[in-house]
Amino acid sequence: MDEYVTLPRPALPRPHRVDLLIAVCGLAGGLLLWSFGLYVTGDHVFGQRWATLIPLTVMAGTEALRRTAPRFALIVATLAIVGDQLTNGNLATVLMFTDVVYAAVLYGTPAQARRIPYVMGLITVATTVVCLVWWQNAIALLVGALTGMISFLPAVTGSIVRNHRNAAEAARLRAEQTALLAEMDRAQAVVAERARMARELHDMVANHLSAIAIHSTAALSLDDPGTTRQALTVIRENSVAGLAEMRRLIGLLRDSGAETEPAAAPTLAALDALVAQAGPNGDPAGLSFVLDDTRESAGALPAPVELAAYRIVQEALTNALKHAAPGEVRITLAQGPDALSVEVTSPYGERPGPTAPGSGAGLVGMRERVALLDGVFEAGPVSDGEGRKRWRVRAELPVDRNEEDRT
């Protein structure tokens, strides 16, 4: 047997309490006028005194539905106002009709809100023309004006108010979208700043700590007073330099006022000191460091380019201290018409002496720095032409001539 499912009937819209209050007040006002015998017109088709109460009651009922069922309320209210004209008429019925027209435009669908003012305008014109043809005097114009006041003007008023509300809602949505975009930009800026701070912290501290770890391990493993003294000297220099750069970074993070002067960023002129810190007079693990600056003039470069080049050399030396086999570590700087070339090569192979662990963030940080300047970055083993492999880090950093002139 087929089973039939009984669907629940849709619930009738529940009137809004404000609409109920308007309906009660309109009905009470109409009853008060009726009790005193105050009518709008004289005798009509239904001249009985009680006949006026029927349109009044129906109109009050439509007021209760003005917000929840505006279209139905307007249709019934139109019939009620026509019926009111066939009786002596009640002023409360007329006033409630104007409110129903206004509410139908304000709370109806967008299509209804567009149509109702035109329909009411046509009704006003049609009523005026019919009265002119029928009466052929100025009273017809007065009737047309009254018809427009109770039908067309409320519809136009509702349309204006609805347009203002729509504009206000659109402005609110735009403000929310703007706030959301601003929050997304702020979150992205925070993430980018955290990545930049992590990169700066790694580049500043990793080099010094790696040198300290390598030289301290060498001092502990080699029973040579001269080597131990040299290693302790390097450890002290790197400790002092690391603390100084850490204080500088902490100062930048702590001081955000407008009166704080920015700290000077490291430049390529400090590469000699950087190489000396890596291993003065040679490294205990058999590394030697050579700086080959082939630039014709060591003039000022844009600050972002100098900082990126310095950090790339610093991180490359850190990696050499950690992983390079004994041999020469060469840092080469060359400047072309539109780019600065930075190249660091180190012996590639097994390291016999002490090593330090790496996190892999160094190459990532160097690649990010070069990408921010739209440059080219390469890192990997290459052959030196004599059958030996070397690890090469190479970066091409574009140089903006206009920016260089301003610098």
C-alpha positions in Angstrom: 0.0 0.0 0.0 1.1 3.4 -0.8 1.7 5.6 2.1 0.6 9.2 1.9 2.6 11.8 3.8 0.6 14.8 5.0 2.7 17.9 4.8 2.1 20.6 7.4 0.2 23.6 6.3 2.3 26.8 6.1 1.8 28.9 9.2 0.1 32.2 8.7 2.5 35.2 9.1 2.4 36.5 12.6 1.6 40.2 12.7 4.3 42.5 14.1 3.4 43.9 17.5 3.9 47.5 16.2 1.5 46.8 13.4 -1.0 45.4 15.9 -0.7 48.6 17.9 -1.3 50.7 14.8 -4.3 48.7 13.9 -5.8 49.0 17.4 -5.2 52.7 17.5 -6.7 53.2 14.1 -9.8 51.2 14.9 -10.2 53.1 18.2 -9.8 56.4 16.5 -12.4 55.5 13.8 -14.9 54.2 16.5 -14.5 57.5 18.3 -15.2 59.6 15.2 -18.1 57.3 14.4 -19.6 57.6 17.9 -19.6 61.4 17.5 -21.2 61.2 14.1 -18.2 62.7 12.3 -18.2 61.5 8.7 -16.2 62.4 5.6 -19.1 62.8 3.2 -22.9 62.9 3.3 -25.4 60.2 2.2 -24.2 57.6 -0.3 -25.3 54.2 -1.5 -25.1 52.7 1.9 -26.2 55.6 4.1 -26.8 53.6 7.1 -24.7 54.6 10.1 -23.4 51.1 10.8 -22.2 50.6 7.2 -19.2 52.8 7.9 -17.9 50.3 10.5 -17.3 47.5 7.9 -14.6 49.3 5.8 -13.1 50.7 9.1 -12.8 47.2 10.6 -11.4 45.7 7.4 -8.8 48.5 7.0 -7.7 48.0 10.6 -7.2 44.3 9.9 -5.0 45.2 6.9 -2.9 47.4 9.1 -2.0 44.4 11.2 -0.6 42.7 8.1 1.2 45.8 6.6 4.6 44.4 7.4 4.2 40.6 7.1 1.9 40.5 4.1 2.1 43.9 2.4 0.7 42.8 -1.0 -2.3 41.1 0.4 -2.9 44.0 2.8 -2.8 46.5 -0.1 -5.3 44.6 -2.2 -7.8 44.3 0.7 -7.2 47.9 1.8 -8.0 49.1 -1.8 -11.3 47.2 -1.7 -12.0 48.7 1.8 -11.3 52.3 0.7 -13.6 51.8 -2.3 -16.3 50.4 0.0 -15.7 53.4 2.4 -16.5 55.8 -0.5 -19.9 54.0 -0.8 -20.7 54.9 2.8 -20.6 58.1 4.7 -16.9 57.5 5.1 -14.6 57.7 8.1 -11.4 59.8 8.3 -9.5 57.0 10.2 -10.2 54.6 7.3 -8.6 57.0 4.8 -5.6 57.6 7.0 -5.0 53.9 7.5 -5.2 53.4 3.8 -2.4 55.8 3.2 -0.3 54.0 5.7 -1.0 50.6 4.1 0.1 52.0 0.7 3.3 53.4 2.3 4.1 50.1 4.0 3.4 48.1 0.8 6.2 50.0 -1.0 8.5 50.0 2.0 8.2 46.3 3.0 7.1 44.7 -0.3 9.4 43.0 -2.8 11.6 45.1 -5.0 9.3 44.5 -8.0 6.3 45.7 -6.0 8.1 48.7 -4.7 8.8 49.7 -8.3 5.3 49.1 -9.6 3.1 50.5 -6.9 4.0 54.2 -7.3 3.2 53.9 -11.1 0.0 52.1 -10.4 -1.1 54.7 -7.9 -0.1 57.5 -10.3 -2.3 56.0 -13.0 -5.2 55.6 -10.6 -4.9 59.3 -9.6 -4.9 60.4 -13.3 -7.7 58.0 -14.2 -9.9 59.2 -11.3 -9.3 62.9 -12.2 -10.1 62.3 -15.9 -13.3 60.3 -15.1 -14.5 63.0 -12.7 -13.8 65.8 -15.2 -15.8 63.9 -17.9 -18.6 63.2 -15.5 -18.9 66.5 -13.6 -17.2 68.9 -16.0 -16.2 71.4 -13.2 -13.3 72.2 -10.9 -14.5 69.8 -8.2 -13.1 67.0 -10.3 -9.6 68.5 -9.9 -10.1 68.6 -6.2 -11.2 65.0 -6.1 -8.1 64.1 -8.2 -5.8 66.0 -5.8 -7.3 64.2 -2.8 -6.9 60.8 -4.6 -3.3 61.6 -5.2 -2.7 62.6 -1.6 -4.1 59.3 -0.2 -2.6 57.0 -2.9 0.2 58.4 -5.0 2.0 60.5 -2.3 2.3 57.7 0.2 3.7 55.4 -2.5 6.3 58.0 -3.5 7.2 58.6 0.2 7.6 54.8 0.8 9.8 54.6 -2.4 12.1 57.4 -1.2 12.4 55.9 2.3 13.2 52.5 0.9 15.9 53.9 -1.4 17.5 55.6 1.5 17.4 52.4 3.5 18.9 50.4 0.7 21.7 53.0 0.3 22.4 52.9 4.0 22.5 49.1 3.9 24.8 49.2 0.9 27.1 51.7 2.7 27.1 49.4 5.8 28.1 46.4 3.7 30.8 48.3 2.0 32.1 49.5 5.4 32.1 45.8 6.6 34.0 44.7 3.5 36.5 47.5 3.8 37.0 46.5 7.5 37.4 42.9 6.5 39.9 43.7 3.8 41.8 45.9 6.2 41.9 43.1 8.7 43.2 40.7 6.0 45.9 43.2 5.0 46.9 43.6 8.6 47.1 39.8 9.1 49.2 39.5 6.0 51.4 42.3 7.1 51.9 40.7 10.5 52.8 37.4 8.8 55.2 39.1 6.5 56.8 41.0 9.3 57.2 37.9 11.4 58.9 36.2 8.5 61.2 39.2 8.0 62.1 39.3 11.7 62.8 35.5 11.7 65.0 35.9 8.7 66.9 38.8 10.2 67.3 37.0 13.5 68.6 33.9 11.8 71.1 35.8 9.6 72.4 37.9 12.5 72.8 35.2 15.2 73.4 32.0 13.3 76.7 33.1 11.9 78.1 34.1 15.3 76.8 31.0 17.1 78.0 28.7 14.4 81.5 30.2 14.6 81.4 29.9 18.4 80.3 26.2 18.2 83.0 25.3 15.7 85.8 27.0 17.4 84.8 25.8 20.9 84.7 22.2 19.6 88.1 22.7 18.0 89.5 24.1 21.2 88.2 21.1 23.2 89.4 18.5 20.7 92.9 19.9 19.8 95.6 19.9 22.5 97.4 23.0 21.2 97.7 26.1 23.3 98.1 28.4 20.2 95.0 27.0 18.5 93.1 27.1 21.8 94.0 30.8 22.3 93.0 31.6 18.7 89.7 29.8 19.0 88.9 31.6 22.3 89.6 34.9 20.6 87.2 34.1 17.8 84.6 32.9 20.3 84.9 36.2 22.2 84.7 38.4 19.1 81.7 36.5 17.8 80.0 36.6 21.2 80.4 40.3 21.4 79.3 40.9 17.8 76.3 38.6 18.3 75.2 40.4 21.5 75.5 43.8 19.7 73.4 42.7 16.8 70.9 41.1 19.1 70.6 44.4 21.1 70.1 46.3 17.9 67.3 44.0 16.8 65.6 44.1 20.3 65.9 47.9 20.2 64.2 48.1 16.8 61.4 45.9 18.1 61.0 47.8 21.4 61.3 51.4 20.1 58.4 52.3 17.8 58.1 56.0 18.6 58.5 58.7 16.0 61.5 60.2 17.8 63.6 57.0 17.6 66.3 57.2 15.0 66.7 54.1 12.8 69.8 52.0 13.5 72.3 51.7 10.7 72.0 48.5 8.7 75.2 46.6 7.8 76.8 47.4 4.5 79.3 45.8 2.2 82.0 47.9 3.7 81.7 45.7 6.8 82.5 42.5 4.9 86.2 42.6 5.9 85.2 42.5 9.6 82.7 39.7 8.8 85.4 37.6 7.2 87.8 38.3 10.0 85.2 37.2 12.6 84.7 33.9 10.6 88.3 32.9 11.2 91.3 35.2 11.6 94.5 33.7 10.3 92.7 30.6 9.1 90.1 28.3 10.7 91.1 25.4 13.0 89.1 23.1 10.7 91.4 24.0 7.8 89.3 26.7 6.2 90.7 30.0 4.8 88.7 33.0 3.8 89.4 35.3 0.9 87.3 38.4 0.0 87.6 39.3 -3.7 85.8 42.6 -4.4 86.1 43.2 -8.1 83.9 46.3 -8.2 85.6 49.2 -9.9 84.3 51.6 -7.3 82.9 50.6 -3.9 80.2 53.3 -4.1 77.0 53.4 -2.2 74.3 51.0 -3.3 70.6 51.1 -2.4 70.2 50.1 1.2 68.0 47.0 0.5 70.6 45.7 -2.0 73.5 46.2 0.4 71.7 44.6 3.3 70.7 41.6 1.2 74.2 41.1 -0.2 75.7 41.4 3.3 73.2 38.8 4.7 73.8 36.4 1.9 77.6 36.5 2.4 77.0 36.1 6.2 74.8 33.1 5.8 77.1 31.5 3.2 80.0 31.8 5.6 77.9 30.3 8.3 77.2 27.3 6.1 80.8 27.0 5.2 81.8 27.0 8.9 79.2 24.2 9.5 79.7 21.9 6.5 82.6 22.9 4.2 85.6 20.6 3.8 89.1 22.0 4.4 90.2 24.5 1.8 89.6 28.1 0.6 86.3 29.9 1.0 86.1 32.7 -1.6 83.7 35.6 -1.5 83.5 37.4 -4.9 81.6 40.7 -5.5 81.1 42.1 -9.0 78.9 44.9 -10.2 77.5 45.1 -13.7 75.4 47.9 -15.3 72.2 46.9 -13.7 73.0 44.2 -11.0 75.3 43.3 -8.2 76.7 39.8 -8.3 77.5 38.0 -5.0 79.2 34.6 -5.2 80.6 32.5 -2.3 82.3 29.2 -3.1 83.6 26.7 -0.5 85.1 23.2 -0.7 82.5 20.4 -1.1 82.9 17.1 0.6 83.1 15.3 3.9 84.3 17.5 6.8 86.9 15.7 9.0 86.7 18.0 12.0 83.9 19.2 14.2 80.5 20.2 12.6 77.5 22.1 13.8 73.9 21.1 13.1 71.9 23.1 10.6 68.1 23.8 10.3 67.9 24.4 6.6 66.5 27.9 7.1 69.6 29.6 5.7 69.1 28.8 2.1 65.4 29.6 2.4 66.2 33.0 3.9 68.7 33.8 1.2 66.2 32.8 -1.5 63.5 35.0 0.1 65.8 38.0 0.3 66.7 37.7 -3.4 63.1 37.1 -4.4 62.0 40.3 -2.6 64.4 42.3 -4.9 63.3 40.3 -8.0 66.8 38.8 -8.4 68.2 35.4 -9.3 69.5 33.0 -6.7 71.4 29.7 -7.2 72.9 27.3 -4.6 74.4 23.9 -5.2 77.6 21.9 -6.0 79.6 22.9 -9.1 82.9 21.7 -10.7 85.9 24.0 -10.5 87.4 22.8 -13.8 90.1 20.6 -12.1 87.8 17.7 -11.2 87.0 19.0 -7.8 83.6 19.9 -6.5 82.8 23.1 -4.7 79.6 24.4 -3.1 78.6 27.7 -4.7 76.1 30.3 -3.6 75.4 32.9 -6.2 72.9 35.8 -6.2 72.2 38.5 -8.8 70.7 41.5 -7.2 69.1 44.2 -9.5 70.3 47.7 -8.9 68.0 50.6 -9.6 70.1 53.5 -10.8 67.6 56.1 -9.7 67.4 54.6 -6.2 71.3 54.5 -6.2 71.5 58.2 -7.0 69.1 59.1 -4.2 71.2 57.0 -1.8 
